[in-house]
Each structure stands twice: as structure tokens, then as C-alpha cells.
Amino acid sequence: MTFSKIPAAAALVLAVFALSACGNTIRGIGKDTANTVDATQAAGKSVEKAAN
């Protein structure tokens, strides 16, 4: 590998790592959102039971 190709290869590796980190973050946000919806629904059911 020539010296001119090393920076390009390093940039490609860094881009792959950055994109994989973004994918994990987006997946985590989706799970957090789902958990928030579930908790809100459970709280609403608890309030409904208490009101009856």
C-alpha cells in the first residue's frame, strides 16, 4: 500500500466505525421510546383502576 492510500484507508475505517456507532444509538433510542410508551400505558391503566 502506498503512502497516499493509507490516509484514505484510515478515513474509510473511521467512517465505518462512526456509522456503526450511529446505528447502535438509533437502535437504543428506539428501545428507549418503546419502554417509555409501555411505562406510560401501564401508568394510565393504574390510574384507571384507581379511579374505578
Wavefront OBJ file of the C-alpha trace (Angstrom):
o trace
v 0.000 0.000 0.000
v 1.449 3.355 -0.937
v 1.607 6.276 1.451
v -1.076 8.123 -0.488
v -3.586 5.303 0.068
v -3.036 4.999 3.826
v -4.989 8.176 4.760
v -7.866 7.123 2.513
v -7.967 3.658 4.108
v -7.832 5.176 7.589
v -10.697 7.530 6.725
v -12.735 4.602 5.436
v -12.170 2.617 8.637
v -13.133 5.627 10.768
v -16.279 6.169 8.710
v -17.316 2.535 9.189
v -16.830 2.798 12.951
v -18.768 6.076 13.082
v -21.679 4.654 11.099
v -21.857 1.527 13.251
v -21.949 3.706 16.372
v -24.821 5.726 14.889
v -26.731 2.529 14.177
v -26.392 1.407 17.782
v -27.515 4.819 19.039
v -30.602 4.846 16.824
v -31.463 1.298 17.902
v -31.090 2.341 21.553
v -33.314 5.375 21.078
v -35.983 3.123 19.566
v -35.842 0.786 22.562
v -35.997 3.716 24.996
v -39.010 5.136 23.180
v -40.782 1.778 23.277
v -40.079 1.450 27.005
v -41.432 4.961 27.591
v -44.647 4.138 25.732
v -45.055 0.902 27.712
v -44.488 2.695 31.026
v -46.957 5.443 30.095
v -49.607 2.884 29.165
v -49.036 0.971 32.411
v -49.360 4.189 34.422
v -52.577 5.065 32.609
v -54.019 1.635 33.445
v -53.034 2.067 37.092
v -54.780 5.441 37.239
v -57.862 3.972 35.559
v -58.008 1.132 38.091
v -57.611 3.563 40.974
v -60.413 5.773 39.635
v -62.848 2.858 39.475
l 1 2 3 4 5 6 7 8 9 10 11 12 13 14 15 16 17 18 19 20 21 22 23 24 25 26 27 28 29 30 31 32 33 34 35 36 37 38 39 40 41 42 43 44 45 46 47 48 49 50 51 52
